[in-house]
Amino acid sequence: MKPRIVLLSMFALLCLTVADVTATASTVYDNGPKKGNIDAWGVQGHFWISDTFTVSTGSPTINGMSIWIWNFPTDHNPAVEVTITSQPNSGTVYFDQVIQFSESNCYADGFGYSICQETGSWNNGPALPAGTYWVTLKNGSFPSGDAILWDQNSGVGCNSPGCPSQAENSSGTIPSETFTILGTSGGNNGLTPKTTSLLIFGAGFVGLVGIVRHKLG
């Protein structure tokens, strides 16, 4: 009877291990490092900016984005509408959601602005096959009503396939901005088993096999 209990425990451990998976975000496309001293474009009010990004392999699930912005030092963590479409701010819509961004790595530029990295993530993002898409930022807001300015880097220093990004706003073609598209790898819904879970399972399996042998012996 004791060996049966041990085997049932091993089965329960296996079930818990299989269930213990997390989505690990990685870089799908990166348009290069920030500049912070050239120019920036507004994404609040009626202003919008669309930049291209390329999915080069697989069908990653897009679930986040990192950008660099210029803002006043009293403003923090903007809310911005993010869309992913087939054309600049139009065409087939793959994703459309207002995202609350979280800031980090802020510094003063000496001209009254803070330059901040802003990162946003979301659930139920689109799984995109290889191709070129447009990501648009618009309807950005701070509670103060102040401007949100997306840092322009023109794609200088980018290494991702398809870069530098092409960019447009309501006025026409403009230089592209500083951003990184984040996502999970294609297949298995982008879920990757945790390394720690696999190690725990391996150790537990070996230990339980030893116990069973001991009991049976």
Backbone bond lengths (Angstrom), bond angles and torsions (degrees), N, CA, C in turn:
res aa  C-N    CA-C-N  psi(-1)  N-CA   C-N-CA  omega(-1)  CA-C   N-CA-C  phi
1 M - - - 1.462 - - 1.523 111.16 -
2 K 1.335 118.52 -37.11 1.455 121.83 -179.30 1.519 112.61 -63.01
3 P 1.374 120.33 -43.58 1.466 119.15 177.37 1.514 112.33 -57.47
4 R 1.347 118.68 -36.27 1.460 121.97 -179.63 1.525 110.33 -64.22
5 I 1.346 116.90 -40.62 1.456 120.67 178.92 1.519 110.42 -63.79
6 V 1.323 116.69 -41.68 1.460 120.45 179.70 1.514 110.74 -64.04
7 L 1.344 117.69 -42.03 1.456 121.36 179.54 1.520 111.03 -64.90
8 L 1.335 117.30 -38.41 1.452 120.20 176.81 1.519 110.43 -63.99
9 S 1.332 117.72 -38.54 1.454 121.00 177.57 1.518 111.07 -63.76
10 M 1.344 115.66 -39.72 1.452 119.58 178.36 1.518 110.39 -63.98
11 F 1.340 117.63 -39.90 1.461 121.44 178.50 1.525 111.00 -63.90
12 A 1.339 117.37 -40.99 1.465 120.77 178.42 1.519 110.88 -63.07
13 L 1.354 116.09 -40.85 1.462 119.89 178.02 1.513 110.76 -62.71
14 L 1.330 117.07 -40.03 1.455 121.38 178.38 1.521 110.69 -61.68
15 C 1.332 117.24 -44.20 1.462 120.96 -179.85 1.526 110.94 -62.05
16 L 1.337 116.64 -42.99 1.453 119.68 179.48 1.513 111.16 -64.92
17 T 1.329 116.53 -38.25 1.459 120.43 -178.87 1.512 110.91 -67.46
18 V 1.334 117.29 -43.83 1.458 120.85 179.44 1.522 110.43 -62.34
19 A 1.351 116.48 -35.83 1.460 119.78 -177.77 1.518 112.44 -76.20
20 D 1.352 116.80 -18.24 1.458 120.69 -174.22 1.522 110.38 -86.30
21 V 1.341 116.31 80.22 1.455 121.77 179.21 1.521 108.94 -127.73
22 T 1.326 115.75 150.04 1.448 120.21 178.33 1.510 109.70 -134.76
23 A 1.323 115.84 153.05 1.452 120.96 175.48 1.520 108.86 -84.32
24 T 1.312 116.81 121.85 1.446 121.95 -178.65 1.514 109.52 -103.03
25 A 1.331 116.58 114.12 1.456 120.62 -178.34 1.519 110.16 -75.58
26 S 1.305 116.11 142.59 1.452 122.20 175.54 1.520 108.41 -141.07
27 T 1.317 116.64 171.49 1.451 121.35 -177.66 1.524 110.40 -77.42
28 V 1.318 116.22 122.58 1.457 122.31 174.12 1.527 109.72 -90.91
29 Y 1.335 115.82 -41.00 1.459 120.98 179.66 1.517 108.52 -153.41
30 D 1.329 116.74 137.43 1.460 121.80 178.22 1.523 108.92 -132.44
31 N 1.347 116.65 126.21 1.464 120.70 -175.45 1.525 113.45 -93.41
32 G 1.319 117.06 16.44 1.450 120.27 176.05 1.510 113.33 101.73
33 P 1.334 116.84 170.37 1.470 121.38 -175.76 1.523 112.70 -74.59
34 K 1.318 114.91 160.46 1.462 121.77 178.76 1.530 110.53 -64.57
35 K 1.336 114.53 157.60 1.456 121.63 171.12 1.524 110.05 -106.61
36 G 1.341 116.22 -57.32 1.460 119.85 174.97 1.508 115.07 74.76
37 N 1.328 117.56 1.64 1.463 118.93 -177.87 1.525 112.81 -142.80
38 I 1.341 117.09 15.09 1.468 120.01 -178.19 1.523 110.41 -110.93
39 D 1.328 116.77 -66.03 1.453 121.06 -178.38 1.515 108.80 -164.64
40 A 1.314 116.11 166.60 1.462 122.30 177.53 1.520 107.72 -153.82
41 W 1.346 115.14 155.91 1.462 121.14 -172.83 1.526 109.64 -126.54
42 G 1.339 115.71 138.75 1.452 121.31 -176.86 1.517 113.41 -71.87
43 V 1.337 115.52 144.39 1.471 121.56 175.78 1.528 110.32 -127.59
44 Q 1.339 117.05 23.54 1.458 121.68 178.69 1.522 109.64 -109.27
45 G 1.333 115.93 164.73 1.465 119.69 179.12 1.516 111.70 61.23
46 H 1.338 116.04 -130.57 1.468 119.61 -179.02 1.532 112.28 -88.24
47 F 1.335 117.08 2.08 1.468 120.43 -178.59 1.530 110.77 -81.42
48 W 1.310 116.11 140.93 1.456 121.41 174.55 1.526 109.28 -144.37
49 I 1.335 115.77 156.28 1.466 122.14 176.94 1.517 108.04 -137.57
50 S 1.325 116.26 133.54 1.462 122.43 175.62 1.530 109.67 -118.17
51 D 1.327 116.13 131.08 1.467 122.44 176.49 1.523 109.53 -124.79
52 T 1.325 116.95 143.93 1.456 119.96 176.38 1.523 110.76 -81.01
53 F 1.323 115.09 151.45 1.462 121.38 167.29 1.522 107.73 -143.08
54 T 1.315 115.55 153.49 1.460 121.51 -175.05 1.522 110.80 -115.50
55 V 1.320 115.77 131.14 1.460 122.29 167.81 1.521 106.08 -94.00
56 S 1.315 117.44 116.71 1.458 120.16 -171.92 1.528 113.74 -93.95
57 T 1.330 118.04 -32.20 1.465 120.90 -178.12 1.523 109.98 -143.40
58 G 1.341 115.08 155.92 1.455 120.44 175.13 1.513 112.63 65.26
59 S 1.320 115.07 -163.23 1.466 122.33 176.16 1.520 108.13 -134.63
60 P 1.354 117.27 71.73 1.462 119.49 -176.67 1.528 112.04 -65.63
61 T 1.308 115.48 148.76 1.455 121.48 172.79 1.518 108.11 -88.28
62 I 1.323 116.86 116.46 1.460 121.19 -176.86 1.528 108.80 -78.92
63 N 1.335 116.13 119.26 1.465 118.99 -175.48 1.521 113.69 -135.63
64 G 1.330 117.76 17.93 1.455 118.34 177.16 1.516 112.73 -176.62
65 M 1.323 114.57 169.53 1.456 120.98 -178.28 1.524 108.78 -157.08
66 S 1.320 115.76 140.07 1.455 121.78 174.43 1.525 108.57 -120.09
67 I 1.341 117.46 134.66 1.461 122.65 -179.49 1.526 108.59 -134.75
68 W 1.326 116.43 166.59 1.461 122.21 170.07 1.522 108.03 -117.01
69 I 1.337 116.04 134.82 1.463 120.14 -178.51 1.523 110.56 -130.79
70 W 1.340 114.13 161.79 1.461 122.27 168.35 1.526 106.81 -105.50
71 N 1.330 116.52 132.69 1.461 120.18 177.43 1.520 109.11 -151.11
72 F 1.327 116.09 168.50 1.456 119.87 176.36 1.533 109.21 -75.66
73 P 1.330 117.84 148.40 1.473 120.87 -174.50 1.521 115.25 -58.41
74 T 1.327 117.27 -23.10 1.469 120.01 -179.33 1.527 112.78 -84.57
75 D 1.340 117.76 -5.60 1.466 121.30 -177.82 1.527 110.12 -101.31
76 H 1.335 115.05 139.61 1.463 119.50 -176.53 1.527 110.47 -143.73
77 N 1.324 115.76 146.82 1.469 123.93 168.68 1.530 113.44 51.96
78 P 1.310 117.70 71.90 1.470 120.46 -176.88 1.527 112.53 -71.71
79 A 1.317 115.60 156.01 1.465 122.59 168.49 1.525 107.03 -101.11
80 V 1.328 116.92 130.32 1.462 121.49 -176.20 1.524 109.13 -138.79
81 E 1.322 116.41 136.65 1.459 120.22 173.77 1.521 109.13 -77.54
82 V 1.332 115.51 125.33 1.462 122.20 179.48 1.522 108.56 -113.37
83 T 1.327 116.96 126.30 1.458 120.31 174.34 1.526 109.13 -123.99
84 I 1.310 115.89 149.78 1.466 123.01 171.86 1.518 106.57 -122.94
85 T 1.322 116.06 121.94 1.459 121.17 -171.69 1.527 110.36 -139.47
86 S 1.337 114.97 175.89 1.463 120.43 179.99 1.520 112.40 -88.75
87 Q 1.345 117.83 -15.22 1.458 123.42 -179.88 1.532 108.40 -136.23
88 P 1.339 118.51 165.35 1.462 119.16 178.82 1.528 112.03 -60.92
89 N 1.327 115.58 111.78 1.468 122.67 177.72 1.527 112.85 54.64
90 S 1.337 116.70 28.84 1.464 120.55 -178.53 1.524 108.97 -166.09
91 G 1.322 115.50 -173.11 1.457 120.67 179.27 1.513 111.79 83.19
92 T 1.326 116.20 -156.83 1.456 122.21 178.15 1.522 109.93 -66.29
93 V 1.328 116.30 129.54 1.461 121.37 -178.97 1.525 109.38 -98.16
94 Y 1.331 116.01 119.20 1.462 121.51 177.92 1.527 111.99 -97.77
95 F 1.329 115.56 -23.98 1.466 120.24 -177.87 1.517 108.49 -159.45
96 D 1.347 116.84 140.92 1.464 121.81 178.14 1.520 107.90 -157.01
97 Q 1.327 115.56 109.71 1.462 119.09 -176.46 1.531 109.87 -157.23
98 V 1.344 116.89 143.22 1.456 121.44 172.51 1.528 107.84 -80.65
99 I 1.333 115.94 123.58 1.455 122.00 -174.38 1.524 109.87 -113.19
100 Q 1.328 115.72 134.28 1.457 121.20 173.20 1.524 108.27 -89.27
101 F 1.317 116.48 113.09 1.457 121.24 -178.62 1.525 110.62 -87.91
102 S 1.333 115.54 153.65 1.464 122.68 177.60 1.519 108.85 -118.67
103 E 1.329 116.58 132.62 1.463 120.01 -173.15 1.525 112.63 -93.05
104 S 1.322 114.78 156.89 1.457 122.52 174.68 1.527 108.11 -160.32
105 N 1.315 115.93 167.06 1.473 122.50 173.24 1.525 113.22 56.39
106 C 1.331 117.11 35.67 1.465 120.03 -179.60 1.532 111.21 -75.71
107 Y 1.319 115.44 147.86 1.459 120.91 172.89 1.523 108.74 -151.63
108 A 1.326 116.51 155.02 1.460 122.19 179.73 1.517 109.64 -82.55
109 D 1.326 116.16 138.23 1.465 119.36 -178.40 1.523 113.30 -94.29
110 G 1.328 117.99 -2.59 1.449 121.22 178.80 1.517 114.05 88.05
111 F 1.331 117.30 -2.77 1.459 121.69 -179.62 1.527 111.94 -121.34
112 G 1.310 116.02 19.59 1.459 120.32 176.85 1.512 114.54 95.65
113 Y 1.325 118.16 -1.14 1.461 121.57 179.05 1.525 111.06 -106.98
114 S 1.322 115.44 154.04 1.460 122.49 164.15 1.522 107.47 -101.96
115 I 1.320 116.71 134.41 1.461 122.10 173.85 1.521 106.66 -100.25
116 C 1.327 117.29 118.44 1.468 121.47 -172.94 1.524 111.47 -129.72
117 Q 1.311 115.03 144.68 1.460 120.80 168.44 1.523 108.05 -87.13
118 E 1.321 116.06 130.85 1.461 121.55 -179.37 1.533 108.81 -121.24
119 T 1.315 115.87 129.53 1.462 120.82 -178.07 1.514 110.03 -124.19
120 G 1.328 116.04 131.40 1.457 121.71 177.48 1.511 110.63 -127.63
121 S 1.312 116.44 148.58 1.468 121.24 177.65 1.515 109.17 -136.33
122 W 1.331 115.32 159.85 1.459 119.60 -177.32 1.522 110.32 -152.97
123 N 1.327 115.15 162.24 1.456 122.53 175.38 1.528 109.71 -98.69
124 N 1.313 115.95 163.28 1.471 122.15 174.92 1.525 112.47 58.67
125 G 1.334 115.99 37.33 1.451 119.98 175.21 1.520 111.26 -72.54
126 P 1.328 117.92 164.36 1.463 121.05 -177.53 1.523 111.94 -78.09
127 A 1.317 116.44 144.51 1.469 122.38 170.01 1.530 106.63 -90.94
128 L 1.315 116.94 113.27 1.462 121.28 -171.61 1.528 111.22 -107.84
129 P 1.326 117.79 125.40 1.463 120.22 173.61 1.520 110.49 -70.68
130 A 1.327 116.26 168.54 1.457 121.09 -179.29 1.524 110.54 -54.55
131 G 1.318 116.21 135.28 1.463 121.48 -179.05 1.511 110.63 159.03
132 T 1.323 116.01 -175.71 1.462 122.12 -179.68 1.515 110.06 -112.42
133 Y 1.325 115.95 134.64 1.463 122.78 -175.87 1.533 108.76 -131.48
134 W 1.329 114.64 168.71 1.461 121.43 176.77 1.519 109.23 -115.28
135 V 1.332 116.48 128.20 1.459 121.20 171.51 1.524 107.43 -105.94
136 T 1.327 115.77 131.41 1.458 121.45 -176.48 1.519 110.31 -120.97
137 L 1.323 116.04 135.76 1.458 122.37 170.65 1.518 108.39 -109.82
138 K 1.337 116.06 133.23 1.463 120.89 -179.82 1.519 109.48 -160.78
139 N 1.336 115.61 169.90 1.472 122.01 178.58 1.523 112.14 52.56
140 G 1.327 115.99 35.45 1.458 119.90 177.57 1.521 111.31 -71.26
141 S 1.328 116.15 149.95 1.462 118.30 -177.77 1.519 111.61 -154.07
142 F 1.319 114.76 143.41 1.454 125.19 162.29 1.526 106.79 -110.58
143 P 1.333 118.79 154.26 1.467 119.29 175.13 1.528 113.32 -55.71
144 S 1.335 116.47 -29.01 1.464 120.83 -179.76 1.519 113.06 -73.93
145 G 1.324 117.13 -18.77 1.457 120.56 -175.26 1.516 113.47 84.54
146 D 1.343 117.52 4.44 1.459 121.20 -179.02 1.527 111.51 -70.16
147 A 1.331 114.62 165.00 1.457 121.63 -177.69 1.531 111.90 -71.64
148 I 1.332 114.87 150.32 1.462 123.18 172.47 1.522 106.19 -119.25
149 L 1.320 117.52 118.25 1.454 122.08 -174.02 1.525 109.82 -115.11
150 W 1.334 116.22 120.29 1.467 122.89 -177.62 1.525 108.77 -84.21
151 D 1.328 116.31 123.15 1.459 122.46 -175.77 1.533 112.38 -62.26
152 Q 1.318 116.00 131.85 1.472 122.27 177.50 1.531 109.64 -93.59
153 N 1.330 116.51 127.70 1.461 119.48 174.22 1.528 113.04 -125.74
154 S 1.332 117.20 -4.41 1.474 123.30 178.28 1.529 112.78 59.97
155 G 1.338 116.91 17.40 1.459 120.10 179.31 1.513 114.41 73.33
156 V 1.319 117.72 13.14 1.464 120.74 -179.74 1.532 109.55 -68.59
157 G 1.309 116.26 127.08 1.460 121.09 179.66 1.513 114.47 89.11
158 C 1.338 118.19 3.44 1.467 119.45 179.98 1.529 109.77 -77.77
159 N 1.334 115.25 147.98 1.461 121.58 -179.12 1.519 113.54 -125.67
160 S 1.320 117.99 -1.80 1.465 120.78 -178.31 1.530 111.08 -72.79
161 P 1.333 117.22 148.19 1.473 119.30 173.13 1.524 110.97 -55.74
162 G 1.325 116.33 135.22 1.452 120.88 178.86 1.509 114.87 91.78
163 C 1.341 118.09 -7.41 1.455 118.81 -179.78 1.532 110.27 -87.66
164 P 1.329 117.82 159.26 1.460 126.35 5.63 1.519 112.88 -77.47
165 S 1.324 114.09 154.59 1.452 120.42 177.76 1.523 111.18 -64.05
166 Q 1.326 115.39 148.13 1.455 122.30 168.94 1.527 107.77 -95.48
167 A 1.321 117.66 148.29 1.461 119.63 -174.44 1.522 111.23 -139.77
168 E 1.340 113.95 149.03 1.460 121.09 176.52 1.522 109.46 -143.77
169 N 1.336 114.33 154.92 1.461 120.61 167.39 1.521 108.07 -136.73
170 S 1.307 117.37 -167.11 1.461 119.61 -175.17 1.523 112.68 -64.64
171 S 1.336 116.90 -17.67 1.468 120.62 -179.94 1.524 113.27 -90.00
172 G 1.346 116.82 -14.92 1.459 120.13 -178.16 1.515 111.79 130.16
173 T 1.320 116.21 -149.78 1.463 121.50 -177.29 1.527 110.59 -76.38
174 I 1.346 115.82 135.45 1.459 122.04 177.46 1.530 108.37 -135.37
175 P 1.340 119.07 167.23 1.470 120.56 172.94 1.530 109.85 -65.35
176 S 1.330 116.35 153.66 1.468 119.66 -175.90 1.522 112.17 -82.67
177 E 1.352 114.93 168.78 1.456 122.68 -169.70 1.532 112.46 -109.88
178 T 1.339 113.84 174.70 1.461 121.51 -179.35 1.526 109.34 -89.38
179 F 1.334 116.77 116.05 1.466 119.21 179.83 1.522 110.81 -162.48
180 T 1.323 113.96 158.53 1.455 122.81 175.15 1.520 108.17 -132.83
181 I 1.326 117.34 129.40 1.459 122.64 174.99 1.526 108.31 -94.04
182 L 1.331 116.06 130.59 1.458 121.92 -177.22 1.522 110.61 -112.55
183 G 1.328 116.48 148.08 1.461 119.97 178.93 1.505 111.75 -166.77
184 T 1.331 114.99 175.52 1.457 121.61 176.95 1.518 108.98 -104.48
185 S 1.317 115.43 156.96 1.455 119.95 -178.37 1.512 110.93 -68.07
186 G 1.324 116.75 152.34 1.461 121.68 179.26 1.510 111.55 -69.55
187 G 1.334 116.03 160.14 1.456 121.14 -179.65 1.514 111.53 86.82
188 N 1.324 117.20 142.90 1.459 123.18 178.66 1.528 111.13 54.46
189 N 1.351 115.35 32.51 1.464 121.34 179.78 1.518 112.76 57.16
190 G 1.333 115.59 26.49 1.454 119.36 177.69 1.512 114.25 74.10
191 L 1.323 118.47 11.76 1.450 121.02 -177.90 1.521 110.42 -93.30
192 T 1.317 115.67 135.04 1.452 121.94 -178.48 1.510 109.32 -123.30
193 P 1.358 118.70 127.74 1.466 119.04 178.56 1.512 110.95 -60.82
194 K 1.329 115.95 141.39 1.452 119.79 175.45 1.525 109.92 -67.16
195 T 1.334 117.20 139.48 1.458 121.38 177.44 1.517 110.39 -61.08
196 T 1.321 117.02 -39.77 1.457 120.28 -178.96 1.515 111.14 -62.52
197 S 1.340 117.16 -37.32 1.457 120.33 -179.84 1.518 110.37 -65.17
198 L 1.343 116.04 -41.24 1.455 119.51 179.69 1.519 110.81 -64.91
199 L 1.335 117.25 -38.73 1.454 120.67 178.62 1.522 110.79 -66.39
200 I 1.333 115.77 -42.19 1.464 119.56 178.39 1.518 110.33 -61.68
201 F 1.350 115.36 -43.36 1.450 118.96 -179.43 1.522 110.54 -62.45
202 G 1.343 116.36 -44.46 1.454 120.10 -179.04 1.509 111.67 -61.01
203 A 1.322 116.45 -46.42 1.459 120.60 -179.54 1.524 110.68 -65.46
204 G 1.324 115.99 -43.08 1.458 119.69 179.69 1.514 112.35 -63.72
205 F 1.341 116.53 -40.25 1.455 120.77 -179.88 1.519 111.14 -62.19
206 V 1.351 115.21 -46.75 1.470 118.92 -179.66 1.511 110.42 -62.37
207 G 1.346 116.71 -43.52 1.449 120.14 -179.30 1.511 112.45 -64.29
208 L 1.322 118.20 -41.01 1.450 122.08 -179.17 1.521 112.07 -69.27
209 V 1.329 116.21 -37.68 1.465 119.32 176.05 1.525 109.80 -60.31
210 G 1.351 116.60 -41.75 1.441 120.57 178.51 1.524 111.70 -61.23
211 I 1.336 116.14 -41.46 1.474 120.31 179.00 1.517 111.18 -63.88
212 V 1.353 116.33 -44.08 1.460 119.96 -179.40 1.524 110.14 -61.27
213 R 1.347 116.41 -44.96 1.464 119.55 179.30 1.526 111.25 -60.33
214 H 1.350 114.36 -40.45 1.460 118.69 -179.53 1.529 110.52 -64.73
215 K 1.327 117.00 -43.78 1.466 120.74 -179.05 1.525 111.13 -66.13
216 L 1.331 115.67 -40.67 1.457 119.11 -178.14 1.506 110.97 -71.85
217 G 1.352 115.73 -29.79 1.441 119.52 -179.71 1.517 111.38 -73.72
